[in-house]
């Protein structure tokens, strides 16, 4: 799983922290941080906590195939 955020974030997948960083005045850069995750069959729960400083806000997340490093595209996503 890769993430990018402006200015900081913590990501949790199924209750386990995957990434955490904070850099003031940082611009969004997709794939700037990563963590190893295993998606389980059925539903997985992703919680993202964003820290916002000055300026704009943005966040990106992608799940990558561990062998090919290509984005996983056959996911269903529900936002709450």
Protein Blocks (a to p, Z undefined) as FASTA:
>chain_A
ZZdddfbdcddeehiafbdcddehiacdehkbccdddddehjddddddddddehjddddd
ddddfklopacfbbccddZZ
